[in-house]
Amino acid sequence: MSKLTALGVKKAGPGRHGDGGGLYLMVSNSGSRKWVLRIQVNGKRRDLGLGSGTKVSLSEAREAAEDTRRAIRRGDDPVAEKRRGKPVILTFREAAVMVHQEHLPSWKNPKHARQWLSTLEAYVFPRLGDLPVNQIDGPIVRDVLAEIWLSIPETARRVRQRIGTVLDFAHAKGWREAEAPLRSISRGLPPQPKIKGHFAAMPWQDVPGLISNVADTLKATEPVLLAIEFLILTAGRSGEVRGATWSEFNLEDQIWLIPAERMKGGRAHWVPLSARTMDILDRMDEFRRTGEAEAYVFEGQKPGRPLSDMTLTMPIRRAELPITIHGFRSAFRDWCAEATTTPREVAEACLAHVVRNAVEAAYTRTDHLDRRRVVMDAWAAYCGGACPS
């Protein structure tokens, strides 16, 4: 016979309140409530939870208890069934590693792949790493980001995006009820300082002077100096130049083909080579340790490894120049705009910039290679011919 009433359940204080047939309302000293059914399965006493006492009504608890009793009479084991059906909730660290492994094949840049996980290890795992993903809410994430939001704003924005990716992945897997609340998290953080300008660039008028005095200005080995000059003359990115292998060059046609997997835009890029860049390649051929086609042109101190990004950056820092390696691309672009009549689309093609306008992109069917060769020859001539004697 049932003993509890709806009003009695509502007013029940701490303790165990039986309804009969093994059904109990358990109320803790803190006021939390849950329904428990005490049953015998294969001669063993089991306590089976039937839900929260505040969310599951008395009638619902009785119905669930009766369903369980019927299952036992049929010979089923409700406890084992419940355990088998309960999903395993991963920790944030476990989910992040899984996301990283799934996305790894789609990332072209190995540096980005390493940084994706390393930033989480440095700034997130100490606080969130061991928490189940279904227990991570907006306030917790906000507090983690707040520690770096103003001091390293760019990294903080990347960390925010990566946390969101992991939590959205967990939601898609059924491990948490909601996606990452990034919008509310961002509103709970202070405004970041505005970013001033882009990569610091040397004025294009000063580039010839740097090249003519590069050995005196930038204290570095000859291969490093040649790599920097090659980067300037090709308007290439650091990773494109450092990762160049001999197999990418058609020296007869004076063409450098950078494969799509090494390009930021994911599209292969043809670079016409000027006479000076061909001279640089001839000189670098003398430094080759191996005749293999896949050997790096600008090999680092360790055999089989390219120059590091820092190797190109440090000479500029030691010279205390207020510029960056990437800024030489801006210097080239400014030279095109201010000192030549180069059409915009040709200048952008020299930089391998992806056409952003959807309509314009739909009608673009050329990479302007012949016109770009003229521009790159003129740029190399300017950088060399305008140098002081």
C-alpha positions in Angstrom: 0.0 0.0 0.0 1.4 3.4 -0.9 2.3 5.6 2.0 3.4 8.9 0.5 1.2 11.8 -0.7 2.1 14.6 -3.1 1.9 17.1 -0.3 4.0 14.8 2.0 6.7 14.6 -0.7 6.8 18.3 -1.0 7.2 18.9 2.8 9.5 15.9 3.5 12.6 16.7 5.5 16.0 15.1 5.6 15.9 11.3 5.8 14.5 8.3 3.9 10.8 8.3 3.3 9.3 5.0 2.1 6.3 4.7 -0.2 6.1 0.9 -0.1 7.4 -1.8 -2.5 11.0 -0.6 -2.0 10.4 2.9 -3.4 12.0 5.7 -1.3 12.3 9.4 -1.4 15.8 10.3 -0.2 16.3 13.8 1.2 19.8 15.0 2.2 20.7 17.5 4.8 21.4 20.0 2.1 17.8 19.6 0.8 18.6 17.6 -2.4 16.0 14.9 -3.3 16.1 11.8 -5.3 13.9 8.7 -5.8 15.5 5.3 -5.1 14.0 1.8 -5.7 15.4 -1.0 -3.5 15.2 -4.3 -5.4 16.4 -7.8 -5.4 18.2 -9.0 -8.5 19.6 -12.5 -8.6 19.5 -12.7 -4.9 21.4 -9.4 -4.5 20.0 -6.2 -3.1 20.3 -3.2 -5.4 19.4 0.4 -5.1 18.3 1.9 -8.5 18.0 5.7 -8.9 14.8 6.8 -10.6 15.6 10.5 -10.9 15.5 13.8 -9.0 12.8 14.3 -6.4 12.2 17.8 -7.6 11.8 16.9 -11.3 10.1 13.5 -11.0 6.7 13.5 -9.4 5.4 10.9 -7.0 3.1 9.3 -9.6 6.0 9.2 -12.2 8.3 7.6 -9.6 5.6 5.0 -8.8 5.2 4.2 -12.5 9.0 3.9 -13.0 9.2 1.6 -10.0 6.4 -0.6 -11.3 8.1 -0.8 -14.8 11.3 -1.9 -13.1 9.5 -4.6 -11.0 7.9 -6.0 -14.2 11.4 -6.1 -15.9 12.7 -8.1 -12.9 9.8 -10.6 -13.2 10.7 -11.1 -16.8 14.2 -12.0 -15.8 15.8 -8.7 -16.9 18.5 -6.9 -14.9 17.5 -3.2 -14.9 20.7 -2.1 -13.1 23.0 -3.7 -15.8 20.8 -2.3 -18.6 21.1 1.2 -17.1 24.8 0.9 -16.9 25.1 -0.3 -20.5 23.0 2.6 -21.7 24.8 5.3 -19.8 27.2 7.3 -22.0 30.7 7.8 -20.9 31.3 11.5 -20.4 34.9 12.6 -21.4 36.9 15.2 -19.6 37.7 18.4 -21.5 41.3 17.2 -22.0 40.2 13.9 -23.5 37.6 15.6 -25.8 40.3 18.2 -26.9 42.7 15.5 -27.8 40.0 13.7 -29.8 39.1 16.9 -31.6 42.8 17.6 -32.4 43.2 14.1 -33.8 40.1 14.4 -36.0 41.1 17.8 -37.4 44.8 17.0 -37.8 44.5 15.6 -41.4 42.8 18.8 -42.6 45.4 21.3 -41.3 48.1 22.2 -43.8 50.3 24.0 -41.4 52.1 21.8 -38.9 52.9 24.8 -36.7 49.1 25.6 -36.4 48.5 21.9 -35.5 51.0 22.0 -32.7 49.8 25.4 -31.4 46.2 24.3 -31.4 46.8 21.8 -28.6 49.7 23.6 -26.9 47.6 26.7 -26.2 45.0 24.6 -24.5 47.6 22.8 -22.5 49.1 26.1 -21.3 46.0 28.1 -20.6 43.0 25.8 -20.3 43.9 22.3 -19.1 45.1 23.5 -15.7 41.6 24.7 -14.9 39.3 22.7 -17.2 41.3 19.7 -18.2 39.9 17.2 -15.7 36.3 18.5 -15.7 33.7 16.4 -17.6 32.6 18.4 -20.6 29.0 18.4 -19.4 30.0 20.3 -16.3 31.7 23.2 -18.1 29.5 26.3 -18.2 29.9 29.9 -19.4 31.1 31.4 -16.1 33.9 28.8 -15.8 35.1 29.5 -19.3 34.9 33.3 -18.8 37.1 33.1 -15.7 39.7 31.1 -17.6 39.8 33.6 -20.5 39.8 36.6 -18.2 43.3 35.7 -16.9 44.8 36.2 -20.4 42.2 38.4 -22.2 44.0 41.7 -21.9 47.6 40.5 -21.5 47.8 38.4 -24.6 44.6 39.3 -26.5 45.3 37.5 -29.8 46.1 34.3 -28.1 43.1 34.7 -25.8 40.8 35.0 -28.8 42.3 31.8 -30.3 41.9 30.0 -27.0 38.2 31.1 -26.8 37.6 29.7 -30.3 39.3 26.4 -29.5 37.4 26.0 -26.3 34.2 26.5 -28.3 35.2 23.9 -30.8 35.8 21.3 -28.1 32.5 22.0 -26.4 30.5 22.1 -29.7 32.1 18.7 -30.5 31.0 17.4 -27.2 27.5 18.6 -27.8 27.5 16.9 -31.2 28.6 13.7 -29.6 25.8 13.9 -27.0 28.1 14.5 -24.0 26.6 17.9 -23.1 23.1 19.4 -23.6 24.1 22.7 -25.1 26.7 24.2 -27.5 29.4 26.5 -26.2 27.9 29.8 -24.9 30.6 31.9 -26.6 28.4 35.0 -27.2 27.5 35.4 -23.5 31.1 34.6 -22.5 32.4 37.4 -24.8 29.9 39.9 -23.4 31.2 39.1 -19.9 34.8 40.0 -20.8 36.2 43.6 -20.9 36.9 45.2 -24.3 40.4 44.3 -25.6 42.8 47.0 -26.7 42.4 47.9 -30.4 45.0 46.4 -32.7 47.1 49.1 -34.3 48.1 48.4 -37.8 49.4 45.2 -39.4 52.8 43.6 -39.6 55.4 46.3 -39.2 56.9 46.9 -42.6 60.0 48.6 -43.9 59.2 51.5 -46.3 59.7 50.3 -49.8 62.1 53.1 -50.4 64.5 51.7 -47.8 64.5 48.1 -49.1 67.3 48.5 -51.6 69.5 50.0 -48.9 68.9 47.0 -46.7 69.8 44.5 -49.4 73.0 46.3 -50.4 74.2 46.4 -46.8 72.5 43.2 -45.6 75.7 41.6 -44.3 76.6 44.7 -42.2 73.1 45.3 -41.1 71.9 41.8 -40.3 74.5 39.7 -38.5 73.9 36.2 -39.8 75.3 33.4 -41.8 75.3 33.7 -45.6 72.5 31.1 -46.1 70.3 33.0 -43.7 71.0 36.3 -45.4 70.3 34.7 -48.8 67.0 33.3 -47.5 66.0 36.8 -46.3 66.9 38.3 -49.7 65.1 35.5 -51.5 62.0 36.1 -49.4 62.1 39.9 -50.2 62.5 39.4 -53.9 59.8 36.8 -54.3 57.4 38.6 -51.9 56.9 35.2 -50.2 55.9 34.2 -46.7 58.5 32.9 -44.3 57.1 29.4 -44.2 56.9 29.2 -48.0 60.6 30.1 -48.4 61.9 28.1 -45.5 60.0 25.0 -46.6 61.0 25.2 -50.3 62.6 22.0 -51.7 64.6 21.7 -54.8 61.9 19.6 -56.4 59.6 22.7 -56.5 61.9 24.6 -58.9 61.9 24.5 -62.6 65.3 26.2 -63.2 65.1 26.0 -66.9 61.8 27.9 -67.1 62.7 30.0 -64.0 59.6 29.0 -62.1 59.0 28.1 -58.5 55.9 26.1 -57.9 54.7 26.1 -54.3 52.3 23.2 -53.9 48.8 23.8 -52.5 49.4 22.0 -49.2 52.1 24.6 -48.4 50.0 27.6 -49.3 47.9 29.6 -46.8 45.1 29.8 -49.3 45.2 26.1 -50.2 46.0 26.7 -53.9 49.2 26.0 -55.8 51.2 29.2 -56.5 53.6 29.8 -59.4 56.4 32.3 -58.6 58.4 33.7 -61.6 62.1 33.9 -60.7 64.2 37.0 -61.5 67.8 36.8 -62.4 68.9 37.6 -58.9 66.8 34.9 -57.3 68.3 32.4 -59.8 71.8 33.6 -58.6 70.7 32.9 -55.0 69.6 29.4 -55.9 72.9 28.8 -57.7 74.8 29.8 -54.5 72.5 27.7 -52.3 73.2 24.7 -54.5 76.8 25.0 -53.3 75.6 24.5 -49.7 73.6 21.4 -50.5 74.4 18.4 -48.3 72.6 15.9 -50.5 71.5 15.7 -54.1 68.0 14.5 -53.2 65.2 16.4 -54.9 63.2 16.7 -51.7 66.1 18.4 -49.8 65.4 21.9 -48.5 66.9 24.8 -50.3 67.4 26.8 -47.2 68.4 23.9 -44.9 69.1 24.6 -41.2 72.0 23.5 -39.1 70.3 20.1 -38.5 70.5 18.0 -41.7 67.1 17.4 -43.2 65.5 20.3 -41.4 64.7 23.7 -42.8 65.6 27.0 -41.3 63.4 27.9 -38.4 61.1 30.9 -38.4 63.2 32.4 -35.5 66.3 32.1 -37.6 65.0 34.7 -40.0 63.5 36.8 -37.3 66.4 37.1 -35.0 68.8 39.1 -37.3 66.2 41.8 -37.7 65.6 41.9 -33.9 69.3 42.1 -33.2 69.6 45.0 -35.6 66.8 46.6 -33.7 64.8 47.3 -36.9 61.1 48.1 -36.2 59.9 45.7 -38.8 58.9 42.1 -39.3 59.8 39.5 -41.9 56.2 39.3 -43.1 56.2 43.1 -43.5 58.4 42.9 -46.6 55.3 41.7 -48.4 53.6 44.9 -47.5 56.6 46.8 -48.7 56.4 45.1 -52.1 52.6 45.8 -52.3 53.2 49.5 -51.5 55.9 49.7 -54.1 53.5 48.3 -56.7 50.8 50.8 -55.8 53.0 53.9 -55.4 55.9 53.4 -57.8 54.4 51.4 -60.6 51.3 51.2 -62.7 50.8 47.5 -61.8 47.1 46.6 -61.9 45.6 45.7 -58.5 44.7 42.1 -59.6 48.3 41.5 -60.8 49.8 42.8 -57.6 47.5 40.7 -55.5 48.3 37.6 -57.6 52.0 38.2 -56.9 51.2 37.9 -53.2 49.0 34.8 -53.8 46.1 36.6 -52.2 42.7 34.8 -52.6 40.1 36.9 -54.4 37.5 37.7 -51.7 34.7 39.1 -53.9 32.6 36.1 -55.0 31.6 37.7 -58.3 35.1 38.7 -59.2 36.4 35.3 -58.2 33.8 33.6 -60.4 35.2 35.4 -63.5 38.9 35.1 -62.6 40.4 32.4 -64.9 44.1 33.5 -64.9 47.0 33.8 -62.5 48.6 36.6 -64.6 51.9 34.6 -64.7 53.4 36.5 -67.7 52.4 39.9 -66.2 53.7 38.9 -62.8 57.1 37.9 -64.3 57.4 41.5 -65.5 56.5 42.9 -62.1 58.9 40.6 -60.2 61.8 41.3 -62.6 61.1 45.1 -62.0 61.0 44.6 -58.2 64.3 42.7 -58.2 65.9 45.4 -60.5 64.6 48.1 -58.2 65.9 46.4 -55.1 69.3 45.9 -56.7 69.7 48.8 -59.1 68.5 51.5 -56.7 71.1 50.5 -54.1 73.8 53.1 -53.3 77.2 52.2 -54.7 
